[in-house]
Amino acid sequence: MSASSFKERVTVLGGGTIGSVIVDIVANNVRRLHTYIPKVSWWIFHEIINGEKLSDIINNKHENVKYLPGKQLSNLIDAVTDIEEACENCTTLILCIPPKYIPRILPTISQYLSPTCKVVNVCKDLLYLPNDARLQPYSEILKTHLQSEILVLHGCFEVKNILNNDRVVATLGCENLSTGHKIKQLFETDSFSIEVAKGVSLVELTSVLSTICGLCGGFADALDVDENVKVNRMYPCKY
């Protein structure tokens, strides 16, 4: 196959709410991006809904009736329950599963991905290693086991913001900016803006810290403390 005829193959792992939203955005963007195969493989768990496989419902009715009811999904989505089939020859892998499950699937999928595969982790978290008493970014785990180029997509927003077409911004962390700008095209919409930043671990850590700050602000509101107390607790400053 010549370089001019080669097309990227996209796979999304994770059939929950965030996976449903992301796969729909990606499929709609793939439709206009001529360097990609016009189909997105979507791995979901094998579930039976009213006697029918959820994957069949999605492929026939284009709706995830369990995790995102009422939302019409792109007809370019191919839902499958076989993770090996979903990942075979994949050149762009998007992870929308709870990070704690990532180590379990790596031995299975590593042998099926394309050697040039780029991996994008959407769900944010850090792995705590009790023996070393430290936190490890999941990007390090992915890079070690998959030997692939790793990117992360994080932002301070909720799924409902994307569904409502609210103006939201996310950051795509990468080590290669040219790769980042290419992957950005898969996610960006008129209301969902993507900023590309160099530094995968930095974006991961910043994202987790923003969640902690949000929780602290919520606790402060619940305790009805003075605004100055809230600011000092969230942004401590020593003179």
Secondary structure, 3 states (H helix, E strand, C coil): CCCCCCCEEEEEECCCHHHHHHHHHHHHHHCCCCCEEEEEEEECCCCEECCEEHHHHHHHHCCCCCCCCCCCCCCCEEEECCHHHHHCCCCEEEECCCHHHHHHHHHHHCCCCCCCCEEEECCCCEEEECCCCEEEEHHHHHHHHHCCEEEEEECCCCHHHHHCCCCEEEEEEECCHHHHHHHHHHHCCCCEEEEEEECHHHHHHHHHHHHHHHHHHHHHHHHCCCHHHHHHHHCCCCC
